[in-house]
Amino acid sequence: MNTEKNEIFIQVKGIGFTFLLDKRMKHNLISPAFLAFFNLEERQMYSLPENNIGEVNTNPVYDNLQPFLPDYVDSISTNDVFHYVGKKVGRCKDNKLRVCKVFRLGFEHEGCTFSFPFILDKSLDVPAMLGREAFNRINKTLMSYKVET
């Protein structure tokens, strides 16, 4: 965990992401864009069409509208990654109190598995942000994990 830069590298189903750490925040926040990455219905617009087989072009043109997604991303079930918990009043990144949807997200960090509730924050400009409670639990778990090994 890199506490100097206030970032944490996590893995969700083998795909790496960087979350910000903010010990001033009580709750964890997550952006709609992060959830949309794993949303099967929405992701279809990013997948290449199945009938797009043709000649090999030695000078390929990169299409920004269709970024490369590995095949295994299509096999990830959203139920395995996150699930809807309910609604909660929480303070968003723009410092406003709102009634927001809450999702429970499971991820791995340094060999340990974690699952925390995240408030959906449309004002968030990063994938997700971990608050002080999650930060403290991750630190405690990692310390006990390192003592055991």
C-alpha positions, -999 to +999 in steps of 0.1 A: +000+000+000+014+034-010+002+058+017+025+086+006+007+090-027-026+081-010-033+054-036-039+017-033-036-008-061-064-034-061-075-063-083-110-071-092-113-105-109-076-102-121-080-067-135-059-040-117-072-006-106-059+022-085-082+036-058-075+068-039-072+068-001-088+097+018-087+092+056-108+124+060-138+106+044-159+082+065-175+064+036-161+047+005-171+063-028-173+047-063-179+063-097-206+052-121-179+047-147-162+020-126-195+001-123-203+006-160-170-011-168-184-044-154-219-038-165-226-065-192-254-046-210-234-014-213-201-031-222-215-045-254-208-011-272-171-016-264-168-052-276-158-059-312-186-073-334-184-110-338-186-108-376-158-083-379-134-109-394-116-097-425-082-092-441-052-084-419-042-047-422-005-040-417-013-004-408-042-007-384-062+023-373-069+026-336-105+034-329-109+052-296-146+044-295-138+007-292-110+002-267-094-032-264-109-054-237-094-088-231-117-117-238-119-127-201-136-094-193-167-106-211-167-137-189-169-117-156-203-118-140-214-085-123-228-106-095-193-118-087-179-083-086-205-060-069-241-061-058-267-034-049-272-030-012-297-002-009-297+036-004-279+057+022-273+093+030-237+101+025-213+129+019-201+129-017-167+141-029-181+175-037-189+178+000-227+176-004-250+153+015-271+131-008-292+100-008-272+076-029-272+040-040-248+017-021-230-012-038-208-038-021-176-044-040-152-073-035-115-069-044-080-082-036-051-063-023-016-079-015-031-114-014-060-106+009-097-104-001-118-075+010-155-065+006-167-030+014-198-009+008-193+020-016-216+050-021-223+057-058-209+093-063-216+110-097-192+138-087-162+115-083-136+119-111-116+088-102-127+051-102-131+049-064-120+063-031-115+044+001-124+061+034-107+058+068-128+028+080-118+007+050-082+020+051-079+010+088-094-025+082-071-031+053-041-020+074-051-042+103-057-072+080-024-068+062-005-065+095-020-097+109-015-114+075+022-105+075+026-117+111+012-151+102+035-155+072 
